[in-house]
Amino acid sequence: MTNARNISKTEFGLFYGFAAASVASVLAAYQLETTFLLAVPALLLIIFFKILNYKAMYFALMFLLPCSIEYYFPNGLATDLPTEPLMVGLTLVTLTILAFRKNLLPKGFISNPLILILTLHLFWILICAINSELPVFSFKVFAAKIWYFVPFTLLTAIILRTRRDMQRWFWLIFSPLTILIIVSVLRHGIIYQFSFSDVNRCVTPYFRNHVNYAAMISIFFPFVVWAASWYAKGTFTHKILIASIVLYIIATYLSYTRTAMLAIIGMIPFYYMVEWRMTRVAMAVFAVIAVIGVSWLFYDNHYLRFAPNYQETIYHDDFSSHLTSTFQGKDVSSMERVYRWVAGARMANDRPWMGVGSGNFYNFYRSYTVTEFETYISDNEEHSTVHNYYLLMLSEQGWPGLFIFVLITFVTFIYGEYIYYKMKSREDKRAVMTLLLVMFSIIINLILSDMLESDKVGPFFFMVLAMLALFDTGALSMETDRQ
């Protein structure tokens, strides 16, 4: 017979606290006639469960990232289910845990240059929200940034410490993502005969559109290539991963998304740029070309020379015509981007220091548009924004916001190269190179989109910075728990 265990004072306290909260919520629900307050006891149990099992909940979130679905409430509010509620819950849990156990974060992690600049980015978003033209929208964006930063940066730093952790992390994302890719490709081929105009139908409901789908594939692709090196050639697992590499490349092409294709192709020269220690030179050259190019475009309104012909700028039904029209300036999606870019730049000229506030581009950009760049889709029924994350920072957070995000980009690549050569083991060098390639893919995708707030892209941005900082501090190594 098992002896009964004495109940501790802490357990008694938790029990009485839970009982008191349950009674209070029932009374409040009755008094205020607000039925959702009856859910408080269940929410308290969920939070308590998360505190005890936060590592399991973190890995559950990883598994659900590819599977999430955008849900729109009748009042217009949108969320990603089930991931966003999990992110909010894990944010509360992580902050609660760190309040009592600050030593869970590795030494030097918070003071790491990558994390410091990321924190500065969040701080400036808060400042801009306070001074926003429409503060409600801006504080929503700031809140969302917090529940991206805390679970994907801080909790990642707490949980991912060994090779086994990284392998578990990889397989939990890889498995559902690969299944969804296979299903999407089969639907595209069998039902729509790989039609360019029907590609969006094949990726819903798990991805908003083909751009969102292709972005996640191109971002996760370097992890698949890296994972293949974990297993001996000829083994079943190695064969699966090699086949998956081919699948990801084919799926990227069949997504008909130019940015994702560019990201995967561009990984080859980027790899050699880091390998040959050319990152500083390349970034300096890119910065000079960007400054000169943008200055020329807006000097004496030179950008007006590239205004499209409204009648000829249309949507094309096949991918080859889509590519050809892109170079000719006759593709409607490309020229609509230019239409938004011009508006974003003109907005920044009017509000150079803090912009219009995060989340407010759509509410203000129309008065800054130039009619010469209008297209058939300029009515913007989707309420989308500028389609360039750097210009989004400029228009919504002013020049300081743009500078901070550019600084994040430059420091990640330049300091990342330093971390790469700092690593002593071959496995750790491979890991850091993979993380830099992932960040390269993210940045390329952000140049022609603004999906950092999407749960298919944003989590990887925050997790890559956290992982680079972990390798830099020595808190994470692929040599630990070698299998």
N, C-alpha and C positions, 0 to 999 in steps of 0.2 A: 504493500500500500504506500502511495506517494505521500510524503509529509506536506502539509499545507505550508505555503510560504507567507510570512508576515508582510502586510502591505505597508509600504514606506509612507512617510509624511508627504513626500512629493506626489506620490500616486493618489493619496487622499485629497491633496490640494487640487490636482488636475480633475479628479472626479467631481468634487464639489463645485469647482469653477465651471465645468461643463454643464452640470445640473442647473446651476444658477443662470447660465447663459441660455439654456433651453427654456427654462420657465420664463425668463425675461422676454425672449423672442416670441413666445406664444402669447403672453399678455400684451406685448406691443402690437402684434399682428391683429389681435382682437380689438384693442383700443383704437388703433389707427386705421383699421379695416384695410390693411395691406398684407395680402396673403403671402407675398414672397419672403416675408420675415420668418415664416415657418421653416424656411430652408436653412436658417442659420445653424441649427445643431448639426445638420448634415455637412454643411460647409466647414464647420469646426472639426468634424471628424476627418474630412478630407485633408485639411491643412495639417492636422496632427499626424495623419498617415504619411503625408509627404515629408514631414520633418523626420520621421523615423525611417523613411525609405526614399530619401531624396535622390539617391543614386539610381535606383530603379526607375523613378519618375523621369529623371534626366534622359536615360536611355530609351524610355518609352517615347519621349518627345522626339528623339532622333529618328525613331522608327516611323513616326507619324508625319514628319516633315514632307516627304514626297506625296503622302496620301491626303493632305489637308484639302478642304474645299472652301471656297469663298461663299459666305452666306450673307445675304442682304435682308435686313429687317424692314418691316413696313415703313418705319420712320426714316429710312435712307441710310441708317448706320450699317456698316459692313464689318465683318470679322472673318477670321480664318478658323474653321472648326475641324478637328478639336484642338488645334495647336495653340491658338492665341489664349484661350482660357488656361491651358497648361502653363504657358509662358508667364502669365500674370501670377498664377499660383506659385510657380517656382521662384518668381521674383520675391514674393513675400517670404517664402520659406528660406531662401538664400540669405536675405537680409536679416531674418530672425536668427539663423544659425550663426552668421558672422558677428552678430551683436554679442553673442556669448562665447564664441570660439574664433577669435580673430586670427589665431595662428593656423587656421585651416588653409589660408592662402599662402603659397610659397614665399619665402623670403626674397624680397627684391622685385616681386611681381608688380605691385602697385606703382613702384617708382621706375619701372621699366619705361624707356622712351616711347615705345609703341602704345602702352596703356595710358601714359600721361597725355599724349596728343589726342588719343581717343576721348579721354575725360574732358580735355579742353573743348573738343568738338561738341560734347553734350552740354557743357557749361554755356557755350555761345548760343546753342539752340534755346536754352532757358532764357538767356538775356533777350534774345530776339522775340521770344514768346511774350515776355513782359512788355515789350515795346511794339507788339504786333498791331497791325491794322484791325485784325479780327482775332483777339486773344484766345477765344474758345477753340478755334481750329488749331492754333499754334500749340496750345497746351496739350491737346490730344496727341499731336505729333511728338511732343516732348515725352509724354507718358509712354507712348509706344516705344520710343527710343530706350527708355529705362527698362522696359520688360524685354527688350532685345539685348541690351548691354549686360544686365545682371545674370540671366541664365546662360547666355552664350559666351560671355567673357569670364565673369567671376566664377560661376558654377563649373564651367569647363576647366578653369584653373584648379579647382578643388578636386575634381573627379579624375581627369585624364593625367595619369602619372607614370604609367607603364606601357610596355608594348602590348600586353594583353588588353588594357583599356582601349588603346588605339584600334586594335583589331576588332574588338567588340563594337566600338563606335562605327567603324567602317562598314561592317556587315549589316548592322541594323539600318543604315541608310541605303546601302547598296541593294539589298534584297528587294524591298518594295519598289525602289526607283527602277530597277532593271525589269521587274515584272510589268510595271506600268509602261515602260518603253516598248517592251515586246507586244503588249496589248495594243498600244497606240499604232505601232508600225503595222501590225496585222489588220487592224480596223482600217487604216489608211489604204493598205493594199487591196484587201478583199472587198471592202464596201465601196471605196472611192477611187480605186485604181491609181493611187498616189497622186491624185489631183491637187494642184497647187491651191486652187480656190477653196478646197474643202478641208485643208489641213487643220484648221481650228476645231472642226467638229470631232476630230479624232483624238484630241488631247483633253477635252473636257470630260467630267467636271473637275478633275484633279489639278488641272492647270488652266489659268485664265485664258490663255491663247498660245499660239505656237511660239511666240517670242519668250514667254515665261517658261515654257516647256524646254526649249532649246537652251535657254540660259542656264537652267539647272543641270542639264546634261553636260554642257561645256565646262561648267564650274566643277562638277564632280569628276570629270574625266581624268584629270591627273591623279586623283586618289586611286582610281581603278588601275592605272598603269603602275603606280607605286605598289599596290597590293599584290600584283603579279610577281613582284620580286621577293615576296615573303615565302613563297612556296617553291619547292624543287621542280625543275622542268620535268614534264611527263606525268606529274601527279594530276589527279582529277580536278583538284581545286585550281591548279595553275592553268589547265586547259579551259576551265569555265571562265577564268578571268581574261585569258587571251581572247576567247570568243566574245566576251563582253566588250573588250576594247574595240573590236571590229564592229560590234553592234552599236556602240555609242557613236562611232564615226558615221556609220550609215544613217542612224537616226537623226544625227545633226544635219546631214545633207537633206534628208527627206522632210525635215522640219521647214526647209526653205527659209531659214533665218540667216541673213547675211552676217550679222554681228557674231553669232555663235560660231559660224564657219571661220570667220576671221580670227576669233579667239583661239580656236584649236590650231589653225595653221600658224598663227603668230607665236605659239608656244615654242616652236623650233628655234627661230632666231633669238627669242628671249632666253631660252636655256643657255645658248652659247654666249649671250651677253653677260650673264651671271658667271658662267664658267670661265670666261676670259677676263673677268673683273672690269667690264666696260660699263657698268651700271651708271656710275657718276657721269661719265662722258655722254652716254646715250640720253640720260635724263636732262642734262644741260642743253644738248642739241635740240631735243624735243621742246624744251621750254622756250628757247630762242626762236625756233620756227613758229611755235604757237603764238608768241607775243607779236612777232613781225606780221604773221598772217592775219591775225585779228585786227591789228592796228591798220593794216592796209585796207581791209574790208570796210572799216567804218570811217576811214579818212575820205572826206569828200563824197561819202555815201557810195563807195565803190560796190558795196554788196547789192545794190539795185540792178547791177548788170546781170546778176544771176536769177532775176525774177523769172518764174516759169510762164509758159503760155497756158492760160486757164483751160482753154479748149483741148489742148493736147496732153495735159497732165492728168492721166487717168490711172485707174487700177487695172492691172493686167492679169489675165487668167492662167498664164503659164509662166514658169520660173525663168526660162531663158529670156523672154520678153521683159520680165520684171528686172533682171540684171542689166539688160541692155538699156532700158529706159532710165535706170538709176544713173548710169554714166552720162546719159544724154540730158539729165535733169527733167525727165518727163514722167517719172514715177510718182504717183500721188502720195504714197506714204513717206518717201524721202523728202519731197518738197513741202509736205505738211510739217515735217520736222524743222525745216528751214524757216517756215512761217512762224513757228513757236520760238525758235532760237532768236530770231530778230526781235520778237516781242520781249523775250527775257532780257536781252541785252539792253533794250531801251528802258525797261523797268528799272534795271540797275542804275542807269544814268540818272533816273529821277529820285531813287532812294538808295544811294551808294553805301551807306553805313550799316543798316540793319535790314534792308529789303522790306518786303511787305509782311514778313513773318512766315514761319514754316506752315505748310498746308494751305497757303493762300494764293498760289500762282493762278489757279483757275478763276478765282473770284476777281482778279484784277487785270489779267493779261490782255483782254480784248481791246481795251482803249489804247494799248501800245502796239497793236499789230499794224502791219503795212499791207494795204489792200493788194498791191502788186504780187504778193506771195500767196494769196488765197487759193485754196483748192476746193475740190468737190466735197471734202470731208472736214472743212474748217468750222462746221457747226459744232463739232466736238461733242457728240452725244454721250460719249463715254466719260466725259469730265476728266480726261487725261491731262497731264502737265507738259513740261517743255521737252521731254524725251532726250535729255542730256543732264546727268546728275550734277555736273560742275556748273552748268548754267542755272540749274535749279537752286543750288547753293547761293549763287550770285544774286538771283532775283528775289529769293526769299530771305536770305541771311546777309546780304550785302557783300562787299569786298572782303571784310574780315572772315566771313563764313566760307567764302571761296578759298581764301588763302589757307585757312585751317585744313580744309579737305585736300587741297593740293599738297599741303605739308604732310598729311597722313600718307598720301600716295608716294611722295618722294622718299620720306623716311622709311616707309615699309620696304621699298625696293633697295634703297641704299644701305640701310641698317640690316636688312635681311641678307644682303650679300655678305656683310660682316659676320652675321651669325653663321651663315653657310660655311665660311672658311674657318670659323672658330670651332666648329664641330670636329671632334677627333675621330669618331667612328664612321665607317662607310654608311651604316644604317641611318645614323642621325643626319648625315649630309643629304642622303636621299630624301629624308623626311622634310628637311628645311627647303630643299629645292622644290619638292612637291607643293608645299605651302605657298611658295613664291609664284609658282605656275598657276595655282588656284587664284591667288590675288590678281595676277595678270589677267586671267579670264574675267574676273569680276569687273575690273576696271574697264576692259574693252567693252563689256556689256553695258556698263554705266555711261559710256560715251554716247551711245545711241538709245539709251533708255533711262528710266529713273525708278528701278525696281528694288532699291536698297530697303524699302519698307515692306517688300514682299517676303513671305516666309520661305520662298523657294530660293532666294538670293541673300537677303539680309543676314540670316544666321551664319552663313559661311564667312561673310566679311568679319563678323565679330569673333567667330571661333578661330579663324586663321590668325588674327592678331594675338589672340590669347595663346594659341599653340606656339607661335613664334617666340612670344615672351617666355613661355615655359621652357622651350629648348635653350633660350638665351640664359635663363637663370639656372639651368641644370636640373630643374624640377621634373622634367620629362625627358626620357631617353628610350630609344628603341632597343637599347642593350639590356634594359631591365626586364626581367621575366621572359627572357628569350626562350622560344619554344622550339 
